[in-house]
Amino acid sequence: MGNVTLGLDCPEMAMLRSGLRRCLGSLQRVRGASTRGNFGARLLATSSSSGQAGAGEGGGGGWLKALKLSSPDDIIHEDPGYSKWRQVPFSVGVQLALGSIYAFSVFNLPLTTALGVVGAAGSDWTISSMIPVFGTTMSVFGVGAAGLGRLGFFEKHGPRFCCLLGATCQLSGFLLGGLGVYLHSLPLLYMGYGVLGGAAMGVAYVPAVAVLIKWFPNQKGLAGGLAVVGYGAGGIIAAPAASKLISFFRKPPEFFGSEVETIAREGKVFAKGMGDKMTEVVYASASELSGIFPDLLEGYYVVGTGSSGAAETFACMGIGYSFLMAASALNFRHPSPKIESESKAVGVDSNSTKTHIASVSAENAMKTPQFWLLWTGVGINCTSSYAIIASGKTLMTDTFGSLLPTIVTPAFAGIFVSMISVSNLMGRITFSTLSDKIGRRAMFFLLWGGAIPLYLSIPLSTHWLVDSPSVMPLGLFYTSCMLVISGFGATAATFPAYISDLFGPKNVAAIHGQVLSVLIPAGYVGPLIVSILRERAMSNSIHDLASKLSPQAFEAAFGASRDSLDELIQAKVVTIRRLLEILPDGTTDPSPFLYDDTMMVLAAMHMVALGCVVVMRPVQSKLFEVSTCSHHEEGIGGRERDVDGHRGR
């Protein structure tokens, strides 16, 4: 039987447990009634009992309970002197790792030049195939959050297990995504960074929010903002970190020559080498090389012989973020009913830890128009914001890079990505707290209605720049984008509290997960809108510029007739930049106008979101069910309802 019980009752294990008990006892005398000490003692006790129980009781289950992974009730903190603020950094830590997705646009360039490195080769992925990677991540996030919330997975397994599972998915996703870049396999990239990265968010995001809000029963709007502060701030750290890592790991490709005979075939450019061997090459001009390899010569480079640094960066970030998530998850605690007795919920019996609350069940909530109005409004806001977040660095360089080259450098565009995350963060903190004062409906009226003129001002700023080049249009563009993303962060942090206002506090976690199902279409549609409309605008612009060249001049410049323009565009031989280098000085650069149609569409979408707020009304009182629960069972969000279903606000 010794082998069956895994040797847990052997003399060596008994001596080990005795030694550990003495060490833990010393730690407890130094630190008092520390959580770690109690945990260790229970771990040893459980190991002993599991060893005696044998295989018939599943010895592994004892260790699982000792590690506090099997049930959320196992990690209730009983120490009344334990400060609730000590839980904030752990929730922030998990969200910080998950929020790194907001720096994805930093990878747009290295991913679209993974083979060419110095420029986009014909074999390289296009920007239209890269931006939806972000959308896939957010869509899987929505599927996971909604599906697991509906199944009660978060409540059953608790925040620690969920976030450790999320850390595993995060590590696997980054590593598989890096392998996809290394092998230049788009399915692996989507499966890794997209699917597994989204799964990490789906399984870890809601529990990390819910556990902190239980520590702030009377400041749930504030708690919601604090819980996701890391999610909004993730890009602040990820953007510069990824940029530094990419620069560190980037390796130049082999130089083929300056004057070579080339031919375009099936969307690729080939050069004839020794023995008539055809080698795929990519051309890099001096201006293109200046930002990445200033010491290299202008000319043709062999495709696939260098490294853009993206694969190695994925691996490093995956290891770092998964460690951060795991370390944070192992420190999660639930407050005990005694600690939560400060709650001001109506219906609290002063002699007990029970609260009588009225709430709508998750199933009934989905049958109400209020749920679908909120679902639609949140979805539109996320869709529009994802369009900007997914294209952030590319958006800045396309619109202002050519007209303000001394200001809008690659470093400036990287800072723009970080500032997107800063705005996301500030929106989550500022507006979520303000919503506790002015009310959630008024807050969403302000956020979604105010987004309409902001989106319209973005194309206005680019046209203003072309008419009168200065930093003022850049300032308008920058401010508009930051305010839009700030509104997105405010929506993400505030709508859980609005759920509590509408449906009561008990089932907010489940309803929250169902509302997050809107990320399934939003995560895909937002990046798809910007990629399709940008691609269409770019193709139209290239055709327009090419028409200004004579057939002879076009053929002399690109080695093919203008009839093969579409094939040359696919091979990335003919670009807006190359055409402007050939055309006379003073030719208008159409790059700043590539996003005009996108911003018009996003503004129109927010008119629908505003309409959702305008028609929103309270949920019918007959749908509320009165229930009794411990304080720590209350959900996320705003103030509790009384037994008649009326809100505090």
C-alpha positions in Angstrom: 0.0 0.0 0.0 3.0 2.3 0.4 3.2 2.7 -3.4 -0.5 3.3 -3.7 -0.4 6.2 -1.2 2.5 7.7 -3.1 4.7 7.2 0.0 3.1 10.0 2.0 3.1 7.9 5.2 6.7 6.8 5.0 9.3 7.7 7.7 11.1 10.1 5.4 7.9 12.1 4.7 7.1 12.2 8.4 10.6 13.6 9.1 10.1 16.2 6.3 6.7 17.2 7.7 8.2 17.6 11.2 11.0 19.8 9.9 8.6 21.9 7.9 6.3 22.3 10.9 9.2 23.7 12.9 10.1 26.1 10.2 6.5 27.2 9.7 6.1 27.6 13.5 9.1 30.0 13.5 7.7 32.0 10.6 4.4 32.3 12.4 6.0 33.6 15.6 7.7 36.3 13.5 4.8 37.2 11.3 1.9 36.4 13.6 -1.2 34.8 12.2 0.0 35.0 8.6 -1.9 33.5 5.8 1.1 31.7 4.5 1.7 30.0 7.8 -1.8 28.8 8.1 -1.7 27.6 4.5 1.4 25.6 5.1 0.1 24.0 8.3 -3.1 23.0 6.5 -1.0 21.7 3.6 1.0 19.4 5.9 -2.1 18.2 7.7 -3.8 17.4 4.4 -0.7 15.6 3.1 -0.7 13.4 6.2 -4.4 12.7 6.0 -4.2 12.0 2.3 -1.4 9.6 2.8 -3.4 7.7 5.4 -6.5 7.7 3.2 -4.8 5.8 0.4 -5.9 5.5 -3.2 -9.5 4.7 -2.2 -10.0 8.4 -1.3 -8.0 9.8 -4.1 -4.9 11.1 -2.4 -4.3 13.7 -5.1 -7.6 15.4 -4.1 -6.2 16.2 -0.7 -3.2 18.0 -2.2 -5.5 19.9 -4.6 -7.6 21.2 -1.6 -4.5 22.0 0.3 -3.3 24.2 -2.6 -6.6 26.0 -2.4 -7.5 25.2 -6.0 -10.6 23.1 -5.7 -13.2 25.5 -4.3 -13.5 29.3 -3.8 -14.7 28.7 -0.2 -11.3 27.3 0.7 -9.6 30.7 0.5 -11.7 32.8 2.8 -9.5 35.1 4.8 -10.5 35.1 8.5 -8.0 37.7 9.8 -10.0 40.9 10.6 -6.8 42.9 10.5 -6.1 42.0 6.9 -6.4 45.1 4.7 -8.5 44.8 1.6 -6.0 47.0 -0.2 -3.5 44.1 -0.1 -5.7 42.3 -2.7 -5.5 45.1 -5.2 -2.0 44.4 -6.6 -2.9 40.7 -7.2 -5.9 41.5 -9.3 -3.9 44.2 -11.1 -1.1 41.7 -11.7 -3.4 39.3 -13.5 -5.0 42.0 -15.5 -1.6 43.5 -16.4 -0.6 40.3 -18.1 -4.0 40.0 -19.9 -3.9 43.7 -20.9 -0.7 43.2 -22.9 -3.1 42.5 -25.9 -3.5 46.3 -26.2 0.0 46.6 -27.4 -0.5 44.2 -30.3 -0.2 46.9 -32.9 3.5 47.1 -32.1 3.8 43.7 -33.8 2.0 44.8 -37.0 5.3 45.9 -38.7 7.5 43.0 -37.6 4.8 40.5 -38.4 4.2 41.9 -41.9 8.0 41.9 -42.5 8.8 38.6 -40.8 10.5 37.2 -43.9 11.6 40.4 -45.7 12.7 42.1 -42.4 13.9 45.3 -44.2 10.6 45.5 -46.0 7.4 43.6 -46.8 8.2 40.7 -49.1 5.7 39.1 -51.4 5.6 36.0 -49.2 5.0 38.1 -46.1 1.7 38.4 -44.4 -0.4 41.5 -45.2 -1.7 44.0 -42.6 -5.2 42.9 -43.4 -4.3 39.3 -42.2 -2.5 40.6 -39.1 -5.1 43.0 -37.6 -7.7 40.2 -37.3 -5.3 38.3 -35.0 -6.2 40.8 -32.3 -9.9 40.3 -33.2 -9.5 36.5 -32.8 -8.1 37.0 -29.3 -11.0 39.3 -28.3 -13.6 37.0 -29.8 -12.3 33.9 -28.0 -12.2 36.1 -24.9 -15.9 36.7 -25.3 -16.7 33.0 -26.0 -14.7 31.9 -22.9 -16.1 34.5 -20.5 -19.7 34.0 -21.7 -19.6 30.2 -21.9 -17.8 29.7 -18.6 -20.0 32.2 -16.9 -23.1 30.5 -18.1 -21.8 27.1 -16.9 -20.9 28.5 -13.4 -17.3 27.7 -13.9 -16.0 30.8 -12.2 -18.1 30.3 -9.1 -17.4 26.5 -8.9 -13.6 26.7 -9.2 -12.8 30.1 -7.8 -10.4 32.8 -8.8 -7.1 31.0 -8.0 -7.7 28.0 -10.1 -9.2 30.1 -13.0 -6.2 32.5 -13.1 -3.6 29.7 -12.9 -5.4 28.0 -15.8 -5.3 31.4 -17.6 -1.5 31.6 -16.9 -1.0 28.3 -18.5 -3.0 29.4 -21.6 -1.1 32.6 -21.7 2.3 30.9 -21.8 1.1 28.3 -24.3 -0.4 31.0 -26.5 2.7 33.2 -26.7 5.0 30.2 -27.3 2.8 28.7 -30.0 2.4 32.1 -31.6 6.1 32.6 -31.6 6.5 29.2 -33.2 4.0 30.3 -35.8 6.1 33.3 -36.6 9.3 31.3 -36.7 7.8 28.7 -39.1 5.7 31.5 -40.9 2.6 29.5 -40.2 -0.5 31.8 -40.0 -2.7 29.0 -38.5 -0.2 28.5 -35.7 -0.1 32.3 -35.0 -3.9 32.5 -34.9 -4.1 29.3 -32.8 -1.5 30.5 -30.3 -1.8 34.3 -29.8 -5.4 34.4 -31.0 -7.2 31.3 -29.6 -5.0 30.4 -26.6 -4.4 34.1 -25.7 -8.1 34.7 -25.9 -8.8 31.6 -23.7 -6.4 33.0 -21.1 -8.5 36.2 -20.9 -11.8 34.3 -21.0 -10.9 32.1 -18.0 -9.0 34.7 -15.9 -10.5 38.1 -16.5 -13.9 37.8 -14.7 -12.6 36.0 -11.6 -9.8 38.6 -11.1 -12.5 41.3 -11.2 -15.0 39.5 -9.0 -12.7 38.6 -6.2 -11.6 42.2 -5.6 -15.1 43.6 -5.8 -16.1 41.3 -2.9 -13.6 43.2 -0.7 -15.3 46.6 -1.5 -19.0 46.0 -0.9 -19.9 49.7 -0.7 -17.5 51.0 -3.4 -18.1 48.6 -6.2 -17.7 51.1 -8.9 -14.3 52.0 -7.5 -13.4 48.3 -7.1 -14.4 47.5 -10.6 -12.1 50.3 -11.8 -9.2 49.1 -9.6 -9.7 45.5 -10.6 -9.2 46.2 -14.3 -6.7 49.0 -13.9 -4.0 46.5 -14.9 -5.9 45.4 -17.9 -6.0 49.0 -19.1 -2.4 49.6 -18.2 -1.1 46.4 -19.8 -0.2 48.1 -23.0 1.7 50.8 -21.2 4.3 48.3 -20.2 3.9 45.8 -23.1 4.4 48.4 -25.9 7.9 49.7 -24.9 8.9 46.3 -23.6 7.9 44.6 -26.9 9.6 47.4 -28.9 12.9 46.9 -27.0 12.8 43.2 -27.4 12.0 43.4 -31.1 15.0 45.7 -31.6 17.2 43.5 -29.5 16.4 40.3 -31.4 16.1 41.8 -34.9 18.7 40.5 -37.4 19.4 41.9 -40.9 18.9 39.7 -43.9 21.6 38.9 -46.5 22.3 41.6 -49.1 21.8 40.4 -52.7 22.7 43.4 -54.7 21.8 46.9 -55.8 21.3 46.4 -59.5 19.7 43.1 -60.3 17.3 41.7 -62.8 14.0 40.9 -61.1 10.7 39.3 -62.1 7.3 39.3 -60.4 5.7 35.9 -60.2 2.6 34.9 -58.2 2.8 37.9 -56.0 6.5 37.5 -55.3 9.7 39.2 -56.6 12.5 37.0 -57.7 16.1 37.8 -58.7 18.3 35.7 -60.9 21.5 34.5 -59.2 24.3 32.2 -60.0 23.4 29.4 -62.3 20.1 31.0 -63.2 18.8 30.2 -59.8 15.8 32.3 -58.8 15.9 33.8 -55.3 13.0 35.7 -53.7 14.2 39.1 -52.7 12.8 42.3 -51.3 13.8 45.8 -52.1 14.6 48.4 -49.4 15.2 52.0 -50.1 17.4 54.2 -48.0 14.5 55.9 -46.3 13.0 52.5 -45.4 16.3 51.3 -44.0 17.0 54.4 -42.0 14.5 53.5 -39.2 15.7 49.9 -38.6 19.2 49.3 -40.1 20.7 52.7 -41.0 24.1 51.2 -41.9 22.7 48.9 -44.6 22.9 49.6 -48.3 19.9 50.4 -50.4 19.1 47.5 -52.7 17.7 43.9 -52.7 17.9 41.5 -49.8 17.3 37.8 -49.6 13.9 36.9 -48.2 14.0 34.6 -45.1 17.6 35.1 -44.1 17.0 37.6 -41.2 14.7 37.9 -38.3 12.2 40.6 -37.4 12.5 39.7 -33.7 8.8 38.9 -33.3 9.1 35.2 -32.6 11.7 35.7 -29.8 9.7 38.5 -28.3 6.6 36.4 -28.1 8.6 33.7 -26.2 10.0 36.2 -23.7 6.7 37.9 -23.0 4.9 34.6 -22.6 7.3 33.5 -19.9 7.2 36.8 -18.1 3.5 37.3 -18.1 2.6 33.7 -17.2 4.8 34.0 -14.2 3.2 37.2 -13.1 -0.3 35.7 -13.4 0.6 32.6 -11.5 2.3 34.5 -8.6 -0.7 36.9 -8.4 -3.3 34.1 -8.5 -1.7 32.2 -5.6 -2.3 35.2 -3.4 -6.0 35.6 -4.0 -8.3 35.6 -1.0 -12.0 36.0 -0.4 -13.1 38.2 2.5 -14.8 36.4 5.4 -18.4 37.3 6.3 -17.1 39.0 9.4 -14.9 41.3 7.3 -17.8 42.0 4.9 -20.1 43.0 7.7 -19.3 46.7 6.8 -21.7 46.3 3.9 -24.6 48.7 3.9 -26.9 46.4 2.0 -30.5 46.8 2.8 -31.9 43.8 4.7 -28.8 43.0 6.7 -29.5 41.3 10.1 -27.1 42.9 12.5 -26.9 39.6 14.5 -26.0 37.5 11.4 -23.9 37.6 8.3 -26.9 37.1 6.0 -28.2 39.7 3.5 -31.6 39.7 1.9 -31.3 40.9 -1.7 -33.5 41.1 -4.7 -32.0 40.2 -8.0 -32.9 38.9 -11.5 -31.5 35.5 -12.4 -29.0 35.3 -15.2 -31.5 33.3 -17.3 -34.3 35.8 -16.9 -32.0 38.8 -17.4 -31.2 37.5 -20.9 -34.9 37.7 -21.7 -35.2 41.4 -21.0 -34.7 44.2 -23.5 -32.4 45.9 -21.0 -29.9 43.1 -21.3 -29.8 43.3 -25.1 -29.7 47.1 -25.1 -26.7 47.0 -22.9 -25.2 44.1 -24.9 -25.6 46.2 -28.1 -24.2 49.4 -26.7 -21.2 47.7 -25.1 -20.6 45.8 -28.3 -20.6 48.8 -30.5 -18.2 50.7 -28.2 -15.8 47.7 -28.1 -16.0 47.2 -31.9 -15.1 50.8 -32.6 -12.4 50.9 -30.0 -10.8 47.7 -31.1 -10.5 49.1 -34.6 -8.2 51.8 -33.2 -6.4 49.6 -30.7 -5.6 46.9 -33.3 -4.1 49.4 -35.8 -2.7 51.9 -33.3 0.9 52.2 -34.4 0.0 51.7 -38.1 -2.7 54.3 -37.8 -0.3 56.9 -36.5 2.5 56.3 -39.1 0.1 56.1 -42.0 -1.7 59.4 -41.2 1.2 61.6 -40.0 4.4 59.7 -40.8 5.0 61.2 -44.2 3.9 64.8 -43.6 5.6 65.1 -40.1 8.5 62.8 -40.4 10.7 64.6 -37.9 8.0 64.3 -35.2 6.2 61.1 -36.0 9.1 58.7 -35.8 8.8 54.9 -35.0 9.5 55.8 -31.4 6.8 58.4 -31.4 4.3 55.9 -32.8 5.4 53.4 -30.1 4.6 56.1 -27.5 1.2 56.6 -29.1 0.5 52.9 -28.4 1.5 53.3 -24.8 -0.7 56.4 -24.5 -3.6 54.4 -25.8 -3.2 52.1 -22.8 -2.7 55.1 -20.5 -6.1 56.5 -21.7 -7.7 53.2 -21.3 -6.4 53.1 -17.7 -7.5 56.6 -16.8 -10.9 56.0 -18.2 -11.3 52.9 -16.1 -10.3 54.7 -12.9 -11.8 58.2 -13.4 -15.2 57.4 -15.0 -15.9 54.3 -13.0 -15.6 56.3 -9.8 -17.6 59.2 -11.3 -20.4 56.9 -12.2 -21.0 56.2 -8.5 -21.9 59.9 -8.2 -23.8 60.8 -11.4 -25.4 57.4 -12.1 -24.6 54.8 -14.6 -27.1 55.7 -17.3 -25.9 59.3 -17.4 -22.4 58.1 -17.6 -23.1 56.0 -20.7 -25.0 58.8 -22.3 -21.9 60.9 -21.9 -19.5 58.2 -23.1 -21.3 56.9 -26.1 -22.8 60.2 -27.2 -19.5 62.0 -26.9 -17.7 59.4 -29.1 -19.6 60.6 -32.2 -17.9 64.0 -32.6 -14.6 62.5 -31.5 -14.6 59.9 -34.3 -15.6 62.6 -36.8 -12.7 64.9 -35.7 -10.1 62.2 -36.6 -10.5 62.6 -40.4 -11.0 66.3 -39.9 -7.5 66.5 -38.4 -5.8 64.7 -41.3 -7.4 67.0 -43.9 -6.5 70.0 -41.8 -2.9 68.7 -41.8 -2.7 68.4 -45.6 -4.1 71.9 -46.0 -1.8 73.5 -43.5 1.0 71.3 -42.1 1.5 71.9 -38.4 1.4 70.2 -35.0 -2.1 71.5 -34.3 -3.8 68.8 -36.4 -1.6 66.2 -34.8 -2.8 67.5 -31.4 -6.4 67.2 -32.4 -5.9 63.7 -33.8 -4.0 62.6 -30.6 -6.6 64.0 -28.2 -9.5 62.6 -30.1 -8.0 59.1 -30.1 -7.1 59.3 -26.4 -10.6 60.4 -25.4 -12.2 57.6 -27.5 -10.1 55.0 -25.8 -10.7 56.6 -22.4 -14.4 56.1 -23.1 -13.8 52.5 -24.0 -11.9 51.9 -20.7 -14.7 53.7 -18.8 -17.3 51.4 -20.4 -15.4 48.3 -19.5 -15.0 49.3 -15.9 -18.5 50.7 -15.4 -20.9 48.3 -17.1 -20.5 45.6 -14.4 -21.9 48.2 -11.9 -24.7 49.1 -14.4 -25.6 45.4 -14.5 -26.0 45.5 -10.7 -28.1 48.6 -11.0 -30.4 47.0 -13.5 -30.6 43.4 -12.3 -29.4 43.4 -8.7 -26.1 42.3 -7.2 -26.4 38.5 -6.8 -25.9 37.2 -10.3 -23.7 40.0 -11.7 -20.7 37.6 -12.4 -22.9 35.4 -14.6 -24.6 38.3 -16.3 -21.3 40.0 -16.8 -20.0 36.9 -18.6 -23.1 36.9 -20.8 -22.6 40.5 -21.8 -19.0 39.8 -22.6 -20.2 37.4 -25.2 -20.6 40.5 -27.4 -16.8 40.4 -27.7 -17.2 37.5 -30.0 -18.5 39.6 -32.9 -16.9 42.9 -31.7 -13.4 41.5 -31.5 -13.6 40.3 -35.1 -15.7 43.0 -36.7 -13.8 46.0 -35.3 -10.3 45.0 -36.7 -12.1 43.7 -39.9 -13.7 47.1 -40.6 -10.4 48.9 -40.3 -8.4 46.4 -42.3 -11.0 46.1 -45.2 -11.6 49.8 -45.5 -7.9 50.7 -45.2 -7.0 48.1 -47.8 -9.7 49.4 -50.2 -8.6 53.0 -49.7 -4.9 52.1 -50.3 -5.7 50.2 -53.5 -7.7 53.1 -54.8 -4.9 55.5 -53.9 -2.3 53.4 -55.6 -4.3 53.1 -58.8 -4.9 56.9 -58.7 -1.2 57.7 -58.3 -0.2 55.1 -61.0 -2.5 56.7 -63.5 -0.5 59.9 -63.2 2.6 58.1 -64.6 3.0 57.5 -68.3 3.1 53.8 -69.3 6.8 54.2 -70.3 7.7 55.8 -66.9 5.8 53.1 -65.0 7.5 50.3 -66.9 10.9 51.9 -66.5 10.4 52.2 -62.7 8.9 48.8 -62.0 10.0 46.6 -64.8 6.4 45.7 -65.9 3.5 47.3 -67.7 0.7 49.1 -65.9 -1.6 46.3 -66.9 0.0 44.1 -64.2 -0.5 46.7 -61.5 -2.7 44.5 -59.3 -0.1 41.8 -59.3 2.6 44.3 -58.5 0.5 45.6 -55.6 0.1 42.1 -54.3 3.9 41.5 -54.5 4.3 44.8 -52.6 6.5 46.1 -55.4 4.3 49.1 -56.1 3.4 51.1 -53.0 2.3 54.6 -52.2 5.8 55.5 -51.0 7.5 54.2 -54.2 5.1 56.0 -56.4 5.6 59.3 -54.6 9.4 59.0 -55.0 8.8 58.8 -58.8 6.0 61.4 -59.2 6.8 65.1 -59.3 7.3 67.1 -56.1 4.0 68.5 -54.7 2.0 65.4 -55.5 -0.5 64.9 -52.6 0.2 62.0 -50.4 -3.1 60.0 -49.9 -1.8 58.1 -46.8 -3.4 60.5 -44.3 -6.8 59.8 -45.9 -6.7 56.0 -45.7 -8.9 55.9 -42.5 -11.5 58.4 -43.5 -14.2 55.9 -44.3 -13.4 53.8 -41.2 -14.0 56.8 -38.9 -17.2 57.7 -40.6 -18.5 54.2 -40.1 -17.5 54.1 -36.4 -19.2 57.4 -35.7 -22.4 56.1 -37.3 -22.2 53.0 -35.2 -22.1 55.1 -32.0 -25.3 56.8 -32.9 -26.9 53.4 -32.5 -25.2 52.9 -29.1 -26.4 56.3 -28.0 -30.0 55.2 -28.9 -29.6 52.2 -26.7 -29.0 54.5 -23.7 -31.8 56.8 -24.6 -34.4 54.0 -24.6 -33.1 52.2 -21.5 -35.6 51.8 -18.7 -35.6 50.0 -15.3 -36.2 46.3 -15.3 -39.8 45.2 -14.3 -39.9 44.5 -10.5 -41.8 41.3 -11.0 -38.7 39.7 -12.4 -36.8 40.1 -9.2 -36.4 37.2 -6.8 -35.6 37.7 -3.1 -32.7 35.6 -1.8 -30.6 35.3 1.3 -26.8 35.0 1.0 -23.6 35.7 2.9 -22.0 39.0 2.2 -19.1 37.4 0.3 -21.6 35.8 -2.1 -22.7 39.2 -3.5 -21.8 40.0 -7.0 -20.1 42.7 -8.9 -21.3 46.2 -9.3 -23.4 49.0 -7.8 -25.6 49.3 -4.9 -27.8 46.5 -3.6 -31.6 46.5 -4.1 -34.1 46.2 -1.4 -36.6 43.4 -1.3 -39.0 45.4 -3.5 -36.5 45.6 -6.3 -35.9 49.4 -6.1 -32.4 50.8 -6.6 -30.5 53.1 -4.4 -30.1 55.4 -7.4 
